C-alpha cells in the first residue's frame, strides 16, 4: 500500500467531518459511499474506511441494512455529553488558571473580538470555527497532554454539539453567545477557582438549555437542518 493510499481515508474523513460540522451534512442525513466518492474524487474503499473512522468518533452511525447516517442529537445524548463537557471543562479552567499569563489573556480576547465580529456579520460558520479555536486554546493552555489524548474523540463530539448549538441562534443570541466568552475570561482571570468553574458550568448549561428546547420540538431527535 502506498503512502498516498494510506492518506486517502484521512483526507476523506476530513471532508466528511467538515461537512458535518458546517451543517452541509445535517443530523440524521443518510450518507452514501457513491455520492461521497464522487464528490471527493476517490474510490469507495477510502470512503468506507473514513466512515468507519468517523463512526468510532461518534459523528456518524452505521445501521444494519440501512447504511450510514450523521448522528442525531437526542435528549439522552445531549444530557450525557453536556454533563461530561461541564466536568471536563471545569477541570480545564482550573489548570488554565495555574498557567494564566497576560499573553494568553490577550490572545483569547482577540479571538472573542473576532467572534463578536462574526456574530454581528451573521456568519455562523466563522463564529463556530472561532468558538472551537477558543475552547481548544483553553485545553492547550491547560497543558495536560494525557488529558488531551484521552478526550480527543469526545472533543469531536463536543464540536458537533457546538456546531448545532450555534446554528440554532438568532442574531441577538449569537452576539450574546460571543460576548459570553469575554465574561468567561473575566472569571478565569479573577484567579478564583470557584468563580471560574461556576462560569464555565453556566456557559455550558446555557447552550444545553437552548438545545433541549430544539431537540424536544423535533420529537426527541435533532434530525433536520435549521439554517
C-alpha positions in Angstrom: 0.0 0.0 0.0 1.4 3.4 -1.0 1.8 6.4 1.3 -0.8 8.2 -0.9 -3.4 5.4 -0.4 -2.8 5.4 3.3 -3.5 9.2 3.3 -6.8 9.0 1.4 -9.1 7.7 4.2 -7.9 10.6 6.4 -8.5 13.1 3.6 -12.0 11.7 3.0 -12.7 11.7 6.8 -11.6 15.4 7.0 -14.0 16.2 4.1 -17.0 14.4 5.8 -16.2 15.8 9.2 -16.0 19.3 7.9 -19.4 18.8 6.1 -21.0 17.5 9.3 -19.6 20.4 11.4 -20.6 23.1 8.9 -24.1 21.8 8.5 -23.8 20.6 4.9 -24.4 17.1 6.3 -27.1 17.8 8.9 -28.0 15.4 11.8 -29.9 12.4 10.6 -28.8 12.7 6.9 -28.1 9.4 5.1 -24.5 9.3 3.7 -23.9 7.2 0.6 -20.5 5.9 -0.3 -21.1 6.5 -4.0 -22.0 10.2 -3.6 -19.1 10.9 -1.3 -16.7 9.1 -3.5 -17.9 11.2 -6.5 -17.7 14.5 -4.5 -14.1 13.8 -3.3 -12.9 12.0 -6.4 -11.8 8.8 -4.9 -12.9 5.1 -4.9 -15.3 3.5 -2.5 -12.6 1.9 -0.4 -11.2 5.1 1.3 -14.7 6.3 1.8 -15.7 3.1 3.6 -12.6 3.4 5.8 -13.3 7.1 6.5 -16.9 6.3 7.6 -15.6 3.6 9.9 -13.2 6.1 11.5 -16.0 8.7 11.9 -18.3 6.1 13.4 -15.6 5.5 16.1 -15.5 9.3 16.7 -19.3 9.2 17.2 -20.1 11.6 14.3 -21.8 9.0 12.1 -23.6 5.8 12.8 -23.7 2.7 10.6 -27.0 0.9 10.7 -27.5 -2.7 9.6 -29.1 -2.8 6.1 -29.8 0.9 6.3 -26.4 2.3 5.5 -24.7 5.2 7.3 -26.1 8.5 8.6 -25.0 11.5 10.5 -25.6 11.0 14.2 -28.7 12.8 15.5 -28.9 14.5 18.9 -31.5 13.1 21.2 -32.2 14.3 24.7 -30.2 11.5 26.4 -27.1 12.1 24.3 -27.4 15.8 24.9 -27.6 15.4 28.6 -24.7 12.9 28.7 -22.5 15.0 26.6 -23.3 18.2 28.4 -22.5 16.6 31.8 -19.2 15.3 30.6 -18.3 18.5 29.0 -19.1 20.5 32.1 -17.0 18.2 34.3 -14.0 18.3 32.0 -14.0 22.0 31.2 -14.3 22.9 34.9 -11.1 20.9 35.5 -9.6 22.6 32.4 -10.2 26.1 33.6 -8.6 25.2 37.0 -5.4 24.1 35.1 -5.7 27.2 32.9 -5.7 29.5 35.9 -2.5 27.9 37.2 -0.8 28.7 33.8 -2.5 32.1 33.2 -0.5 34.9 31.7 -1.3 38.3 30.2 -0.2 37.0 26.8 -2.7 34.1 27.0 -5.4 36.6 28.0 -4.6 38.9 25.1 -4.7 36.0 22.6 -8.1 34.7 23.8 -9.6 38.2 24.0 -8.6 38.7 20.4 -10.5 35.5 19.5 -13.5 36.8 21.3 -13.4 40.1 19.4 -13.4 38.1 16.2 -16.3 36.1 17.5 -18.3 39.3 18.2 -17.5 40.5 14.6 -18.7 37.2 13.2 -21.9 37.4 15.2 -22.6 40.9 14.1 -22.0 40.0 10.4 -24.2 36.9 10.9 -21.6 34.4 9.9 -22.3 31.2 11.8 -19.5 29.3 10.1 -16.9 31.8 11.3 -18.5 32.0 14.7 -18.4 28.2 15.1 -14.7 28.0 13.9 -13.7 30.7 16.3 -15.6 29.1 19.2 -13.8 25.8 18.6 -10.5 27.7 18.5 -11.3 29.5 21.7 -12.0 26.3 23.7 -9.2 24.4 22.0 -6.8 27.0 23.2 -8.1 26.7 26.7 -7.4 22.9 26.6 -3.9 23.6 25.2 -3.1 26.2 27.8 -4.2 23.7 30.5 -1.1 21.8 29.3 -2.1 18.3 30.2 -1.1 16.1 27.3 -2.6 12.9 28.6 -6.0 14.6 29.1 -5.9 15.9 25.6 -5.1 12.5 24.2 -7.8 10.7 26.2 -10.6 13.1 25.2 -9.7 13.7 21.6 -12.7 11.7 20.4 -15.0 13.4 22.9 -13.8 16.8 21.8 -15.1 15.9 18.3 -18.5 15.0 19.7 -18.5 18.3 21.6 -17.7 20.2 18.4 -20.7 18.5 16.7 -22.8 19.6 19.7 -21.3 23.1 19.5 -21.9 23.4 15.7 -25.6 22.6 16.1 -26.0 24.9 19.1 -24.5 27.9 17.2 -26.7 27.3 14.2 -29.9 27.5 16.3 -29.0 31.0 17.4 -30.8 34.1 16.1 -28.7 37.3 15.5 -29.2 38.7 19.0 -28.5 35.4 20.7 -25.4 34.9 18.5 -24.0 38.2 19.7 -24.7 37.4 23.3 -23.1 34.0 22.9 -19.9 35.6 21.5 -19.8 38.1 24.3 -20.3 35.4 27.0 -16.8 34.2 26.2 -15.4 37.6 27.4 -17.2 37.1 30.8 -15.7 33.6 30.9 -12.2 35.1 30.5 -13.0 37.6 33.3 -13.8 34.7 35.6 -10.7 32.8 34.7 -8.6 36.0 35.1 -10.1 36.6 38.6 -7.8 33.9 39.9 -10.7 32.5 42.0 -11.3 28.8 41.3 -15.0 28.8 42.2 -15.7 31.8 40.1 -14.1 30.2 37.1 -15.6 26.8 37.4 -19.1 28.2 38.0 -18.7 30.5 35.0 -17.8 27.6 32.7 -20.6 25.4 34.0 -23.1 28.2 33.4 -21.6 28.8 29.9 -22.3 25.2 29.0 -25.7 25.0 30.7 -27.0 28.0 28.7 -26.0 26.2 25.4 -27.6 23.0 26.6 -30.8 24.6 27.7 -31.2 26.1 24.2 -30.7 22.7 22.6 -33.1 21.0 25.0 -35.9 23.0 23.5 -34.8 22.4 19.9 -34.4 18.6 20.5 -37.7 18.4 22.2 -39.5 20.3 19.5 -38.0 17.9 16.9 -39.7 15.0 18.6 -36.8 14.0 20.9 -34.3 13.8 18.0 -32.5 16.6 16.1 -32.5 15.2 12.6 -33.2 18.3 10.4 -31.3 21.3 9.3 -32.1 24.6 11.0 -30.5 27.3 8.9 
